[in-house]
Amino acid sequence: MQNHSEIDQLKEIISEKDKIISDKNHRIQHLEDFIRSLNQKQFGSSSEKLESIQADLFVEAEEDEESTNTDVEQSADEATITVATHQRKKHRESIPADLPRVEIIHDLPDDQKVCPHDGTALKNIGFESHEQLDVIPAKIQVLHHKRLKYACPCCEGFLITASKPAQPIEKSIASPGLLASVATQKYVDALPLYRQTEIFKRIRIELNRSTLANWMVKCGQLVQPLINLIHERMLEQNILHADETRVQVLNEPGRAAETQSFMWVLRSTTPTCAAVLFHYEPTRSGKSAEILLRDYQGALMVDGFSGYNAVCDKNHIHRLGCRAHARRKFVNAQKNQQKNKTGKSDQALAYIQQLYRIESDIKEKTSSEKFTARQQQSKPIIDKLKIWLDKSITHSPPESVIGKALFYLHQQWPKLIRYLDSGDYPIDNNAAENAIRPFVVGRKNWLFSASQKGATSSANLYSLIETAKANGLEPYAYLKNIFTELPNATTVEEIEKCLPWNCDLKNEKQ
């Protein structure tokens, strides 16, 4: 009896030891994943492009009608990889045909225009042509405004002076063209103001950084009525994209200089309102999302950020999940795998790749055609993905990289499949991410905003520039136009004429 008791005690001890070992193994696996993740971020490629061989291991042959019922796991064992040979074409830069041409004739000396055999004068039979692209540095000029004055020769008391159109910044040396140039270089070309001052110095123009910064703040305030109209038009749309990113503002009341603030972005892709709206808020809270979205009641494409939950619930917004965010987590997990090995991340990415392939094929289809294609082609793949997800999530440690990817996919699943409900719904939030990218690139150069006014003005100018680009307008030409016209706009109708989709500046030259 005693022996049995001792055996049971030993079994319990062994069981506890096994549990400890298992926990430690999970911990080791987690730390190894973490180390690989850090190494990837520090030294690896940032591209999310899939390795074609790994991806193809799990891709079902949609083109083969006989294999439509083959599971992903089966295709992994039976796949054969064929890489088609190709020749890389040499890219040749083209020069736009509408650019002005300066013709330079290269002729023979007169003594070479005779035949060396019989002395007969040579006859011109054509020419060989070669074009070069030439650049002339920026042309600087002074606009000298003269307001003519008139007086009555008969009576000394009557005097009249010609009026001058309102200027974007009154009593300033900055013309609409100069302001547009500074704004374009900072917000399009990501050229910080201090570098622009150095460029001006080379052409003997002394403009300090604080002066340029003050100009940009005033320009941002000038266009505020236009920003308000764009915001109103966007909230009238059926579908919006949203995203947010960090921005540092040095002088905010009651906040340390190193405190992170946020730049929010709304994106509308409808043909009648192709617009991008940047909006500055000190925090990333749900209150900020409510300010941005106000009484919006359409469909909203965002990532899994919980800050949108309150406004979506309050306004009954149809929230869509971003497939690209889910995909990105599996890409990170794939990068943490041991080299030349496949795993769950490859299987997930293969399914997602098939969904994106369908979206690429139906890109130019009508809304109803997209809906039909998604029901017939995408939904069966999504159903298989769900079965695979439910099976895989139970066999993956939740703290591992692949476990986190699986959990995110599981948590966001209802939102991720809502794009099936309409042919108009997007599959991901790439439209917002692409719109916010110029701001992120610029931030790496100018680093921070000095004040809330500066951050708000930057948001306004980024909004106009990116909206102009979305409507096929050249940013400098558009900014110069609105800096000229907007100061003289006194009615809503006149302001509306300055909206990017109401301007026809596609052919306007700088």
C-alpha positions in Angstrom: 0.0 0.0 0.0 2.9 2.3 0.9 4.6 1.5 -2.4 1.5 2.5 -4.3 1.3 5.8 -2.4 4.9 6.5 -3.2 4.4 5.7 -6.8 1.4 8.1 -7.0 3.5 10.8 -5.4 6.3 10.3 -7.9 3.8 10.4 -10.7 2.5 13.7 -9.4 6.0 15.1 -9.1 6.8 13.9 -12.7 3.6 15.5 -14.0 4.5 18.8 -12.3 8.0 18.6 -13.7 6.6 17.9 -17.2 4.3 20.9 -16.9 7.2 23.1 -15.8 9.3 21.8 -18.7 6.4 22.4 -21.1 5.9 26.0 -19.8 9.6 26.6 -20.1 9.7 25.3 -23.6 6.8 27.6 -24.5 8.7 30.5 -22.9 11.9 29.6 -24.8 10.0 29.4 -28.0 8.4 32.8 -27.3 11.8 34.3 -26.6 13.3 32.8 -29.7 10.4 34.2 -31.8 11.0 37.6 -30.1 14.7 37.6 -30.9 14.1 36.6 -34.5 11.5 39.4 -34.7 13.9 42.0 -33.4 16.6 40.7 -35.8 14.2 41.0 -38.7 13.2 44.5 -37.8 16.8 45.6 -37.4 18.5 43.8 -40.2 15.8 42.2 -42.4 13.8 43.4 -45.4 10.7 45.5 -44.6 9.0 44.2 -47.8 5.8 42.2 -47.3 6.1 40.5 -50.7 5.7 36.8 -50.4 8.4 34.4 -51.5 6.8 32.8 -54.6 8.0 29.3 -54.0 6.8 29.2 -50.4 3.5 30.8 -51.3 2.9 28.4 -54.2 3.3 25.4 -52.0 -0.1 26.1 -50.6 -1.9 27.7 -53.5 -4.8 25.7 -54.9 -5.0 25.4 -58.7 -8.1 27.6 -59.3 -7.5 27.3 -63.1 -7.8 23.5 -62.9 -11.5 22.5 -62.5 -10.5 19.0 -61.4 -8.6 20.3 -58.4 -11.2 22.8 -56.9 -11.9 20.5 -54.0 -8.3 19.9 -53.0 -7.4 21.1 -49.5 -4.5 23.3 -48.8 -2.7 20.7 -46.8 -3.0 18.2 -49.7 -1.6 20.6 -52.2 1.4 21.2 -50.1 2.5 17.6 -50.5 1.7 17.4 -54.2 2.8 20.8 -55.5 5.2 21.1 -58.3 7.0 24.5 -58.8 7.7 25.7 -62.3 9.5 29.0 -62.7 9.0 30.4 -66.2 12.1 31.9 -67.8 12.0 35.6 -68.7 14.1 38.3 -70.1 14.4 41.6 -68.2 13.6 44.5 -70.4 15.8 47.6 -70.2 13.8 50.5 -69.0 14.1 53.6 -71.2 13.2 57.0 -69.7 10.6 58.9 -71.8 10.5 62.7 -72.2 7.0 64.2 -72.2 6.0 65.4 -75.7 4.5 68.7 -74.4 7.7 70.0 -72.9 9.3 73.0 -74.8 12.1 72.0 -77.3 15.2 73.9 -78.1 16.6 72.8 -81.4 20.4 72.5 -81.6 21.8 71.9 -85.1 25.2 70.2 -85.5 26.5 70.7 -89.0 29.6 69.7 -90.9 32.3 72.4 -91.7 32.0 73.6 -95.2 35.3 71.9 -96.3 33.8 68.5 -95.3 30.6 69.0 -97.4 32.3 67.7 -100.6 32.8 64.1 -101.7 36.5 63.1 -101.1 36.4 60.9 -104.3 35.2 63.3 -107.0 34.7 66.7 -105.2 30.9 66.8 -105.7 29.0 68.8 -103.2 27.3 66.6 -100.7 23.5 66.7 -100.4 21.7 66.6 -97.0 19.5 63.5 -96.8 18.2 63.8 -93.2 19.6 63.8 -89.7 20.1 61.7 -86.6 18.2 62.7 -83.6 19.0 62.6 -79.9 17.1 64.4 -77.0 18.5 65.4 -73.7 16.5 66.7 -70.7 17.7 70.0 -69.4 16.9 71.8 -66.2 16.9 75.5 -65.6 17.2 76.5 -61.9 14.1 78.2 -60.3 13.4 81.6 -61.7 13.0 84.3 -59.0 11.2 87.5 -59.8 9.7 90.5 -57.9 6.1 91.4 -58.4 5.9 95.1 -58.1 2.4 96.2 -57.4 1.5 99.8 -58.3 -1.9 101.1 -57.4 -2.6 104.0 -59.6 -4.1 107.1 -58.0 -6.5 109.6 -59.6 -7.6 113.0 -58.5 -10.1 115.5 -60.0 -8.3 118.5 -61.6 -11.2 120.7 -60.7 -11.7 120.0 -57.1 -8.9 119.2 -54.7 -11.0 117.1 -52.4 -11.6 114.1 -54.6 -8.9 111.4 -54.7 -9.3 107.7 -55.7 -6.8 104.8 -55.7 -7.1 101.6 -57.6 -7.8 98.5 -55.5 -5.6 95.5 -55.2 -6.8 91.9 -54.9 -6.7 90.5 -51.4 -3.4 88.6 -50.7 -3.0 85.3 -48.9 -0.8 87.2 -46.3 -1.4 90.9 -46.3 1.6 93.3 -46.1 3.9 90.3 -46.7 6.6 89.9 -49.3 5.3 86.4 -50.0 3.3 86.0 -53.2 0.9 83.1 -53.8 3.6 81.5 -56.0 6.2 81.7 -53.3 3.9 80.3 -50.6 2.9 77.5 -53.0 6.6 76.7 -53.6 7.5 76.6 -49.9 4.5 74.4 -49.1 5.1 72.0 -52.0 8.7 71.5 -51.1 7.9 70.8 -47.5 4.7 68.8 -47.8 5.3 67.1 -51.2 9.1 66.8 -51.4 9.6 66.5 -47.6 12.2 69.3 -47.6 12.4 70.9 -44.1 12.2 74.6 -43.8 15.7 75.1 -42.6 17.0 73.4 -45.8 14.8 75.7 -47.9 16.4 78.8 -46.2 19.8 77.5 -47.3 18.6 77.2 -50.9 17.3 80.8 -50.8 20.7 81.9 -49.4 22.4 80.5 -52.5 20.4 82.9 -54.7 20.9 85.9 -52.2 17.5 85.8 -50.6 17.5 86.0 -46.8 14.5 84.2 -45.4 14.8 82.7 -41.9 13.1 79.5 -40.9 10.7 81.2 -38.4 9.4 83.4 -41.2 8.7 80.4 -43.5 7.1 78.6 -40.5 4.8 81.6 -39.8 3.9 81.7 -43.5 2.8 78.0 -43.5 0.7 78.5 -40.3 -1.1 81.5 -41.9 -1.6 79.5 -45.1 -3.1 76.6 -43.1 -5.5 79.1 -41.4 -6.4 80.6 -44.8 -7.6 77.3 -46.2 -9.6 76.3 -43.2 -13.0 77.1 -44.9 -12.0 74.8 -47.8 -11.0 72.0 -45.3 -14.4 72.3 -43.6 -16.1 71.8 -47.0 -14.0 68.8 -47.9 -14.8 67.3 -44.4 -18.5 67.8 -44.9 -18.4 66.2 -48.4 -16.5 63.2 -47.1 -19.0 62.5 -44.3 -21.7 62.3 -46.9 -20.1 59.3 -48.6 -21.1 55.7 -48.1 -17.6 54.4 -47.5 -14.6 55.9 -45.7 -11.1 54.7 -44.8 -9.5 55.9 -41.6 -6.0 55.6 -40.0 -3.8 57.5 -37.6 -0.1 58.0 -36.9 2.1 59.7 -34.4 3.3 63.3 -34.5 5.3 65.2 -31.9 4.3 68.7 -30.9 6.8 70.6 -28.8 4.6 73.3 -27.2 1.3 72.0 -26.1 -0.3 73.4 -22.9 0.0 71.0 -20.0 2.0 68.4 -21.9 5.7 67.5 -22.0 7.5 68.2 -25.2 8.2 64.5 -25.7 4.5 63.5 -25.4 3.2 61.9 -28.6 0.2 63.4 -30.3 -1.6 62.0 -33.3 -2.4 62.8 -36.9 -5.7 61.2 -38.1 -6.6 60.7 -41.7 -9.9 60.1 -43.5 -9.8 58.8 -47.1 -12.7 58.8 -49.6 -12.2 57.0 -52.9 -15.6 57.6 -54.6 -15.3 59.2 -58.1 -17.4 62.2 -57.0 -15.4 62.8 -53.9 -11.8 61.6 -54.1 -10.5 63.2 -51.0 -7.9 62.9 -48.2 -8.4 64.7 -44.8 -5.7 65.0 -42.2 -6.8 66.0 -38.7 -4.7 66.8 -35.7 -5.7 65.6 -32.2 -3.5 65.6 -29.0 -4.6 62.0 -28.2 -5.6 58.7 -29.8 -8.7 58.3 -27.7 -12.2 57.4 -28.9 -13.2 61.1 -28.4 -10.8 62.0 -31.2 -12.4 59.5 -33.4 -15.9 60.9 -32.6 -14.6 64.4 -33.5 -13.3 63.2 -36.8 -16.3 61.1 -37.8 -19.1 63.2 -36.1 -22.4 62.0 -37.3 -21.1 59.7 -40.0 -23.3 56.6 -40.6 -21.8 54.8 -43.6 -19.2 52.0 -43.8 -15.8 52.5 -42.2 -12.7 50.6 -43.2 -10.1 50.6 -40.4 -7.7 48.3 -38.7 -8.4 46.6 -35.3 -7.8 49.7 -33.2 -10.4 49.9 -30.4 -10.5 53.7 -30.5 -13.2 53.5 -33.2 -15.5 51.2 -31.2 -17.4 53.9 -29.4 -18.2 56.0 -32.5 -19.1 53.0 -34.6 -21.5 51.7 -31.9 -23.0 55.2 -31.3 -23.5 56.0 -35.0 -24.3 52.4 -36.1 -21.4 52.5 -38.5 -20.8 49.4 -40.6 -17.3 48.6 -39.6 -15.0 46.8 -42.1 -11.8 44.9 -41.1 -8.5 45.3 -42.9 -7.3 42.1 -44.6 -3.8 43.7 -45.1 -3.3 44.1 -41.3 -4.2 40.5 -40.8 -1.9 39.5 -43.6 1.0 41.6 -42.2 1.0 39.6 -38.9 1.4 36.4 -40.8 4.2 37.9 -42.9 6.0 38.8 -39.6 5.4 35.2 -38.4 6.8 33.9 -41.7 9.9 36.0 -41.3 10.4 34.4 -37.9 10.4 30.9 -39.3 13.6 29.0 -39.7 15.0 29.4 -43.2 13.6 27.2 -46.0 10.9 25.8 -43.7 7.1 26.2 -44.1 4.5 26.5 -41.4 1.1 27.8 -40.5 2.0 31.4 -41.7 2.6 30.1 -45.2 -0.8 28.3 -45.2 -2.6 31.5 -44.0 -0.8 33.7 -46.5 -1.6 31.2 -49.4 -5.3 31.6 -48.6 -5.1 35.4 -48.3 -3.1 35.5 -51.6 -5.9 33.7 -53.3 -8.4 36.3 -52.0 -6.2 39.2 -53.3 -5.8 37.4 -56.7 -9.6 37.4 -57.1 -9.8 41.1 -56.1 -7.1 41.9 -58.8 -9.1 40.0 -61.4 -12.4 41.8 -60.7 -10.9 45.3 -60.1 -12.5 46.8 -63.2 -15.9 45.1 -62.8 -19.1 46.8 -61.7 -20.3 46.6 -58.1 -22.9 43.9 -58.8 -20.3 41.8 -60.8 -17.8 42.1 -57.9 -20.5 41.0 -55.4 -21.3 37.9 -57.5 -17.6 37.0 -58.0 -16.9 37.4 -54.3 -19.9 35.1 -53.4 -18.9 32.5 -56.0 -15.1 32.6 -55.7 -14.0 34.4 -52.4 -16.5 32.9 -50.0 -15.5 29.2 -50.5 -11.9 30.2 -49.8 -12.9 32.2 -46.7 -14.9 29.2 -45.5 -11.8 27.0 -45.8 -9.7 29.6 -44.1 -12.1 29.6 -41.2 -12.0 25.8 -40.8 -8.2 25.9 -40.9 -8.1 28.9 -38.4 -10.3 27.1 -35.8 -8.1 24.0 -36.1 -4.8 25.9 -36.0 -5.5 28.3 -33.1 -5.8 25.5 -30.6 -2.4 24.2 -31.4 -0.4 27.4 -31.3 0.9 29.1 -28.1 -1.0 32.4 -27.8 2.2 34.3 -26.9 4.1 33.2 -30.0 4.3 35.3 -33.1 2.1 32.9 -35.1 -0.3 32.6 -32.1 -0.7 36.4 -32.0 -1.4 36.4 -35.8 -4.0 33.6 -35.4 -5.7 35.3 -32.5 -5.9 38.7 -34.4 -7.4 36.9 -37.4 -9.9 35.1 -35.1 -10.8 38.3 -33.2 -11.3 40.4 -36.3 -13.0 37.7 -38.3 -16.6 39.2 -38.4 -15.2 42.5 -39.6 -12.8 40.9 -42.1 -15.5 39.1 -44.0 -18.0 42.0 -44.2 -16.5 43.1 -47.5 -18.4 40.1 -49.0 -21.7 42.0 -48.3 -21.2 44.5 -51.1 -19.2 44.9 -54.3 -18.4 48.4 -53.2 -16.7 47.5 -50.0 -12.8 47.4 -50.1 -10.9 44.3 -48.9 -8.3 46.4 -46.9 -7.3 49.8 -45.7 -4.5 50.3 -48.1 -6.2 53.5 -49.4 -5.8 55.2 -46.0 -2.3 53.8 -45.5 -1.1 55.1 -48.9 -2.6 58.5 -48.1 -0.9 58.8 -44.8 2.5 57.7 -46.2 3.6 61.2 -47.4 3.1 62.5 -43.9 5.2 59.7 -42.4 8.0 60.3 -44.9 7.9 64.1 -44.2 8.0 63.5 -40.5 11.3 61.7 -40.8 12.7 64.9 -42.2 11.1 67.7 -40.2 10.7 65.5 -37.1 8.1 67.7 -35.2 5.7 70.6 -35.1 6.4 73.5 -32.9 2.8 74.2 -31.8 -0.8 73.0 -32.1 -1.4 75.8 -34.7 1.6 74.4 -36.7 0.3 70.9 -36.5 -3.2 71.9 -37.5 -1.9 74.0 -40.4 0.3 71.1 -41.6 -2.8 68.9 -41.5 -4.8 71.3 -43.6 -2.0 71.7 -46.2 -1.4 68.0 -46.4 -5.1 67.5 -46.9 -5.2 69.9 -49.9 -2.1 68.5 -51.5 -3.1 64.8 -51.2 -6.7 65.6 -52.3 -5.3 67.5 -55.3 -3.1 64.6 -56.2 -6.2 62.2 -55.9 -8.0 64.4 -58.4 -5.1 64.5 -60.9 -3.9 68.0 -60.1 -0.3 69.1 -59.9 0.2 70.3 -56.2 2.1 73.5 -56.9 -0.4 74.7 -59.6 -3.3 73.9 -57.3 -1.9 75.6 -54.2 -0.9 78.7 -56.2 -4.5 78.8 -57.6 -6.2 78.6 -54.2 -3.7 81.0 -52.5 -4.7 83.5 -55.3 -8.4 82.9 -55.4 -9.4 82.0 -51.8 -8.5 85.4 -50.2 -11.0 87.0 -52.6 -13.7 84.3 -52.1 -16.6 85.8 -50.0 -19.4 83.2 -50.5 -19.8 79.5 -50.1 -20.2 79.2 -53.9 -16.9 80.9 -54.5 -15.1 78.7 -51.9 -16.6 75.6 -53.5 -15.0 76.6 -56.8 -11.7 76.1 -55.1 -12.4 72.4 -54.3 -9.9 70.1 -56.1 -12.7 68.3 -58.0 -14.1 71.7 -59.2 -10.7 72.9 -60.5 -9.4 72.2 -64.0 -5.6 72.7 -63.7 -4.4 69.5 -65.2 -2.8 71.4 -68.1 -1.6 74.4 -66.2 2.2 74.9 -66.2 4.3 76.0 -63.3 
